Amino acid sequence: MSVLTSSTGPTPMISISHVGTQKTVTYTGVLQSSPDLLTPFADVPGATSPYVISGAAPARQFYRAR
């Protein structure tokens, strides 16, 4: 068994908060999203932390930081 590590920088972190109808993603690194777990994740264009998820976003969306 081997463990892959990166020496290129800190490990990305992500947290999501939900206040009222507003959802906010706070992260380090690059934010990525996918409509489901079978579709590859893609960078969210122009995203900066904290990232507010718009009301027009799909009801189900997955996020990660890389």
Secondary structure, 3 states (H helix, E strand, C coil): CCCCCCCCCCCCCEEEEEECCEEEEEECCCEEEECCCCCCCEECCCCCCCEEECCCCCCCCEEEEC
